[in-house]
Amino acid sequence: MYGTLVVNSWVGIHEGCDITYSVNGSDGVYVVVSGKAMPFEFFFDCEALREFLAQGGKALAEMDVMAEREATEWESRQQAGSGQAAERPA
């Protein structure tokens, strides 16, 4: 059974959800996410948690780059819009 995903489901975890954990000895951890709906609990063994966190770190870095690009593009559009409005005849 090791190396096989036991449950297949989709979960949306958003800002404001409560996230707690409970260490299960040195070999794993239970993570519980709850909000307005029923809590969702999942278990990581130690190495799976390491990989999840590594992938999560990469994803966050990618998201930060995208957010910076989006902010720069938005700022450019705002400046272009302001410049166009200032050039219009009265």
OpenMM code with the backbone's topology and positions (N, CA, C; nanometers):
from openmm import Vec3, app, unit

residues = "MET TYR GLY THR LEU VAL VAL ASN SER TRP VAL GLY ILE HIS GLU GLY CYS ASP ILE THR TYR SER VAL ASN GLY SER ASP GLY VAL TYR VAL VAL VAL SER GLY LYS ALA MET PRO PHE GLU PHE PHE PHE ASP CYS GLU ALA LEU ARG GLU PHE LEU ALA GLN GLY GLY LYS ALA LEU ALA GLU MET ASP VAL MET ALA GLU ARG GLU ALA THR GLU TRP GLU SER ARG GLN GLN ALA GLY SER GLY GLN ALA ALA GLU ARG PRO ALA".split()
positions = [
    Vec3(0.0813, -0.1188, 0.0000),
    Vec3(0.0000, 0.0000, 0.0000),
    Vec3(0.0862, 0.1260, 0.0000),
    Vec3(0.2100, 0.1204, 0.0439),
    Vec3(0.2946, 0.2392, 0.0454),
    Vec3(0.3225, 0.2860, -0.0956),
    Vec3(0.3271, 0.4182, -0.1129),
    Vec3(0.3500, 0.4754, -0.2428),
    Vec3(0.2229, 0.4931, -0.3237),
    Vec3(0.1093, 0.4533, -0.2701),
    Vec3(-0.0184, 0.4648, -0.3389),
    Vec3(-0.1067, 0.5631, -0.2645),
    Vec3(-0.1657, 0.6559, -0.3378),
    Vec3(-0.2600, 0.7491, -0.2772),
    Vec3(-0.3841, 0.6723, -0.2359),
    Vec3(-0.4235, 0.6854, -0.1106),
    Vec3(-0.5344, 0.6081, -0.0578),
    Vec3(-0.6691, 0.6705, -0.0930),
    Vec3(-0.6795, 0.8041, -0.0890),
    Vec3(-0.8064, 0.8708, -0.1141),
    Vec3(-0.7855, 0.9752, -0.2234),
    Vec3(-0.8791, 0.9829, -0.3147),
    Vec3(-0.8735, 1.0828, -0.4195),
    Vec3(-0.9874, 1.1808, -0.3962),
    Vec3(-0.9534, 1.3059, -0.3691),
    Vec3(-1.0560, 1.4069, -0.3471),
    Vec3(-0.9999, 1.5441, -0.3809),
    Vec3(-1.0892, 1.6409, -0.3927),
    Vec3(-1.0509, 1.7777, -0.4211),
    Vec3(-1.0886, 1.8626, -0.3004),
    Vec3(-0.9980, 1.9465, -0.2575),
    Vec3(-1.0231, 2.0340, -0.1429),
    Vec3(-0.9732, 2.1737, -0.1777),
    Vec3(-1.0534, 2.2737, -0.1542),
    Vec3(-1.0112, 2.4124, -0.1711),
    Vec3(-0.9801, 2.4709, -0.0343),
    Vec3(-0.8564, 2.5101, -0.0137),
    Vec3(-0.8166, 2.5711, 0.1129),
    Vec3(-0.7882, 2.7176, 0.0841),
    Vec3(-0.8648, 2.8053, 0.1474),
    Vec3(-0.8567, 2.9479, 0.1186),
    Vec3(-0.8134, 3.0257, 0.2427),
    Vec3(-0.7772, 3.1504, 0.2187),
    Vec3(-0.7393, 3.2388, 0.3283),
    Vec3(-0.8516, 3.2409, 0.4312),
    Vec3(-0.8161, 3.2318, 0.5569),
    Vec3(-0.9146, 3.2334, 0.6639),
    Vec3(-0.9505, 3.0956, 0.7166),
    Vec3(-0.9142, 2.9903, 0.6422),
    Vec3(-0.9384, 2.8547, 0.6925),
    Vec3(-0.8452, 2.8284, 0.8105),
    Vec3(-0.8960, 2.7602, 0.9104),
    Vec3(-0.8127, 2.7204, 1.0234),
    Vec3(-0.7327, 2.5975, 0.9832),
    Vec3(-0.6029, 2.6014, 1.0063),
    Vec3(-0.5161, 2.4882, 0.9748),
    Vec3(-0.4409, 2.4511, 1.1020),
    Vec3(-0.4618, 2.3291, 1.1462),
    Vec3(-0.3932, 2.2795, 1.2658),
    Vec3(-0.3267, 2.1465, 1.2326),
    Vec3(-0.2385, 2.1038, 1.3200),
    Vec3(-0.1709, 1.9761, 1.2997),
    Vec3(-0.1548, 1.9036, 1.4318),
    Vec3(-0.1338, 1.7746, 1.4209),
    Vec3(-0.1076, 1.6916, 1.5372),
    Vec3(-0.0011, 1.5895, 1.4978),
    Vec3(0.1169, 1.6032, 1.5585),
    Vec3(0.2267, 1.5117, 1.5274),
    Vec3(0.1934, 1.3732, 1.5803),
    Vec3(0.2141, 1.2743, 1.4956),
    Vec3(0.1859, 1.1354, 1.5299),
    Vec3(0.3185, 1.0607, 1.5455),
    Vec3(0.3922, 1.0942, 1.6502),
    Vec3(0.5242, 1.0351, 1.6686),
    Vec3(0.6219, 1.0931, 1.5676),
    Vec3(0.7342, 1.0246, 1.5465),
    Vec3(0.8359, 1.0757, 1.4554),
    Vec3(0.8087, 1.0388, 1.3105),
    Vec3(0.7034, 0.9631, 1.2851),
    Vec3(0.6831, 0.9139, 1.1492),
    Vec3(0.5674, 0.9776, 1.0738),
    Vec3(0.4976, 1.0748, 1.1325),
    Vec3(0.3887, 1.1348, 1.0573),
    Vec3(0.3170, 1.2454, 1.1308),
    Vec3(0.2276, 1.3107, 1.0573),
    Vec3(0.1521, 1.4221, 1.1125),
    Vec3(0.0118, 1.4231, 1.0512),
    Vec3(-0.0861, 1.4556, 1.1318),
    Vec3(-0.2221, 1.4779, 1.0851),
    Vec3(-0.2411, 1.6279, 1.0701),
    Vec3(-0.2972, 1.6699, 0.9587),
    Vec3(-0.3268, 1.8102, 0.9351),
    Vec3(-0.4782, 1.8221, 0.9206),
    Vec3(-0.5366, 1.9204, 0.9902),
    Vec3(-0.6810, 1.9417, 0.9842),
    Vec3(-0.7057, 2.0837, 0.9342),
    Vec3(-0.7888, 2.0937, 0.8304),
    Vec3(-0.8275, 2.2237, 0.7753),
    Vec3(-0.9774, 2.2373, 0.7941),
    Vec3(-1.0185, 2.3491, 0.8511),
    Vec3(-1.1615, 2.3697, 0.8725),
    Vec3(-1.1977, 2.5148, 0.8456),
    Vec3(-1.3219, 2.5338, 0.8171),
    Vec3(-1.3760, 2.6663, 0.7916),
    Vec3(-1.5225, 2.6610, 0.8262),
    Vec3(-1.6072, 2.7018, 0.7322),
    Vec3(-1.7512, 2.6991, 0.7560),
    Vec3(-1.8081, 2.5592, 0.7381),
    Vec3(-1.7399, 2.4744, 0.6630),
    Vec3(-1.7878, 2.3380, 0.6392),
    Vec3(-1.7225, 2.2427, 0.7398),
    Vec3(-1.7498, 2.1170, 0.7217),
    Vec3(-1.6901, 2.0147, 0.8078),
    Vec3(-1.5386, 2.0149, 0.7885),
    Vec3(-1.4637, 1.9840, 0.8928),
    Vec3(-1.3179, 1.9818, 0.8787),
    Vec3(-1.2728, 1.8698, 0.7857),
    Vec3(-1.1588, 1.8927, 0.7219),
    Vec3(-1.0974, 1.7937, 0.6346),
    Vec3(-0.9635, 1.7568, 0.6973),
    Vec3(-0.9397, 1.6297, 0.7151),
    Vec3(-0.8169, 1.5833, 0.7800),
    Vec3(-0.7375, 1.4977, 0.6827),
    Vec3(-0.6058, 1.5185, 0.6819),
    Vec3(-0.5214, 1.4311, 0.6027),
    Vec3(-0.3941, 1.4010, 0.6791),
    Vec3(-0.3266, 1.2949, 0.6381),
    Vec3(-0.2088, 1.2448, 0.7068),
    Vec3(-0.0906, 1.2448, 0.6110),
    Vec3(0.0257, 1.2901, 0.6596),
    Vec3(0.1505, 1.2816, 0.5841),
    Vec3(0.2479, 1.1954, 0.6619),
    Vec3(0.3138, 1.1012, 0.5931),
    Vec3(0.4281, 1.0418, 0.6602),
    Vec3(0.5435, 1.1403, 0.6419),
    Vec3(0.6515, 1.1206, 0.7121),
    Vec3(0.7603, 1.2175, 0.7203),
    Vec3(0.8148, 1.2565, 0.5825),
    Vec3(0.8499, 1.1608, 0.5005),
    Vec3(0.9087, 1.1923, 0.3697),
    Vec3(0.8080, 1.2564, 0.2753),
    Vec3(0.6828, 1.2146, 0.2823),
    Vec3(0.5795, 1.2761, 0.1992),
    Vec3(0.5596, 1.4227, 0.2387),
    Vec3(0.5668, 1.4531, 0.3679),
    Vec3(0.5545, 1.5910, 0.4140),
    Vec3(0.6718, 1.6744, 0.3631),
    Vec3(0.7919, 1.6187, 0.3672),
    Vec3(0.9083, 1.6907, 0.3137),
    Vec3(0.8875, 1.7264, 0.1663),
    Vec3(0.8399, 1.6316, 0.0880),
    Vec3(0.8177, 1.6552, -0.0544),
    Vec3(0.7059, 1.7560, -0.0763),
    Vec3(0.5988, 1.7456, 0.0014),
    Vec3(0.4874, 1.8396, -0.0098),
    Vec3(0.5357, 1.9825, 0.0183),
    Vec3(0.6150, 1.9996, 0.1231),
    Vec3(0.6658, 2.1318, 0.1581),
    Vec3(0.7638, 2.1838, 0.0533),
    Vec3(0.8462, 2.0959, -0.0025),
    Vec3(0.9394, 2.1366, -0.1084),
    Vec3(0.8628, 2.1847, -0.2309),
    Vec3(0.7625, 2.1093, -0.2724),
    Vec3(0.6815, 2.1485, -0.3874),
    Vec3(0.6027, 2.2763, -0.3568),
    Vec3(0.5527, 2.2866, -0.2336),
    Vec3(0.4806, 2.4076, -0.1930),
    Vec3(0.5696, 2.5307, -0.1973),
    Vec3(0.6948, 2.5166, -0.1552),
    Vec3(0.7901, 2.6280, -0.1611),
    Vec3(0.8151, 2.6721, -0.3044),
    Vec3(0.8284, 2.5757, -0.3945),
    Vec3(0.8473, 2.6084, -0.5366),
    Vec3(0.7235, 2.6787, -0.5923),
    Vec3(0.6067, 2.6290, -0.5562),
    Vec3(0.4825, 2.6894, -0.6044),
    Vec3(0.4692, 2.8333, -0.5538),
    Vec3(0.5008, 2.8564, -0.4264),
    Vec3(0.4925, 2.9923, -0.3719),
    Vec3(0.5881, 3.0867, -0.4429),
    Vec3(0.7099, 3.0410, -0.4719),
    Vec3(0.8065, 3.1247, -0.5427),
    Vec3(0.7532, 3.1617, -0.6805),
    Vec3(0.6943, 3.0651, -0.7500),
    Vec3(0.6368, 3.0905, -0.8817),
    Vec3(0.5208, 3.1901, -0.8720),
    Vec3(0.4354, 3.1727, -0.7710),
    Vec3(0.3213, 3.2616, -0.7519),
    Vec3(0.3676, 3.4041, -0.7199),
    Vec3(0.4751, 3.4177, -0.6405),
    Vec3(0.5284, 3.5501, -0.6073),
    Vec3(0.5786, 3.6218, -0.7321),
    Vec3(0.6464, 3.5487, -0.8218),
    Vec3(0.6940, 3.6077, -0.9468),
    Vec3(0.5756, 3.6542, -1.0308),
    Vec3(0.4732, 3.5717, -1.0402),
    Vec3(0.3529, 3.6082, -1.1170),
    Vec3(0.2848, 3.7305, -1.0566),
    Vec3(0.2739, 3.7350, -0.9244),
    Vec3(0.2086, 3.8483, -0.8579),
    Vec3(0.2852, 3.9772, -0.8842),
    Vec3(0.4170, 3.9709, -0.8819),
    Vec3(0.4988, 4.0889, -0.9091),
    Vec3(0.4784, 4.1352, -1.0535),
    Vec3(0.4760, 4.0398, -1.1464),
    Vec3(0.4536, 4.0727, -1.2880),
    Vec3(0.3158, 4.1355, -1.3062),
    Vec3(0.2136, 4.0781, -1.2430),
    Vec3(0.0778, 4.1307, -1.2551),
    Vec3(0.0684, 4.2720, -1.1981),
    Vec3(0.1355, 4.2955, -1.0850),
    Vec3(0.1330, 4.4284, -1.0240),
    Vec3(0.2007, 4.5302, -1.1152),
    Vec3(0.3118, 4.4915, -1.1768),
    Vec3(0.3830, 4.5806, -1.2688),
    Vec3(0.2967, 4.6115, -1.3905),
    Vec3(0.2314, 4.5089, -1.4472),
    Vec3(0.1441, 4.5288, -1.5622),
    Vec3(0.0261, 4.6187, -1.5263),
    Vec3(-0.0323, 4.5983, -1.4101),
    Vec3(-0.1457, 4.6798, -1.3661),
    Vec3(-0.1018, 4.8251, -1.3507),
    Vec3(0.0140, 4.8441, -1.2893),
    Vec3(0.0660, 4.9790, -1.2689),
    Vec3(0.0914, 5.0479, -1.4031),
    Vec3(0.1455, 4.9738, -1.5003),
    Vec3(0.1704, 5.0287, -1.6340),
    Vec3(0.0403, 5.0702, -1.7015),
    Vec3(-0.0628, 4.9854, -1.6887),
    Vec3(-0.1926, 5.0188, -1.7482),
    Vec3(-0.2524, 5.1431, -1.6817),
    Vec3(-0.2370, 5.1535, -1.5511),
    Vec3(-0.2899, 5.2697, -1.4792),
    Vec3(-0.2198, 5.3968, -1.5259),
    Vec3(-0.0874, 5.3883, -1.5403),
    Vec3(-0.0109, 5.5064, -1.5843),
    Vec3(-0.0470, 5.5427, -1.7271),
    Vec3(-0.0629, 5.4432, -1.8130),
    Vec3(-0.1012, 5.4683, -1.9514),
    Vec3(-0.2402, 5.5311, -1.9572),
    Vec3(-0.3304, 5.4827, -1.8755),
    Vec3(-0.4660, 5.5394, -1.8707),
    Vec3(-0.4654, 5.6827, -1.8219),
    Vec3(-0.3832, 5.7118, -1.7245),
    Vec3(-0.3740, 5.8490, -1.6721),
    Vec3(-0.3153, 5.9418, -1.7749),
    Vec3(-0.2159, 5.8933, -1.8478),
    Vec3(-0.1513, 5.9754, -1.9520),
    Vec3(-0.2474, 6.0054, -2.0643),
    Vec3(-0.3285, 5.9102, -2.1045),
    Vec3(-0.4238, 5.9307, -2.2106),
    Vec3(-0.5315, 6.0311, -2.1700),
    Vec3(-0.5763, 6.0213, -2.0460),
    Vec3(-0.6799, 6.1129, -1.9989),
    Vec3(-0.6266, 6.2557, -1.9949),
    Vec3(-0.4986, 6.2741, -1.9592),
    Vec3(-0.4412, 6.4067, -1.9496),
    Vec3(-0.4229, 6.4688, -2.0872),
    Vec3(-0.4088, 6.3859, -2.1929),
    Vec3(-0.3850, 6.4380, -2.3282),
    Vec3(-0.5149, 6.4730, -2.4017),
    Vec3(-0.6285, 6.4292, -2.3527),
    Vec3(-0.7547, 6.4576, -2.4197),
    Vec3(-0.7860, 6.6069, -2.4149),
    Vec3(-0.8388, 6.6579, -2.5257),
    Vec3(-0.8776, 6.8005, -2.5244),
    Vec3(-1.0004, 6.8220, -2.4356),
    Vec3(-1.0120, 6.9405, -2.3797),
    Vec3(-1.1212, 6.9725, -2.2897),
    Vec3(-1.2523, 6.9953, -2.3578),
] * unit.nanometer
topology = app.Topology()
chain = topology.addChain("A")
for resn in residues:
    res = topology.addResidue(resn, chain)
    for name in ("N", "CA", "C"):
        topology.addAtom(name, app.Element.getBySymbol(name[0]), res)
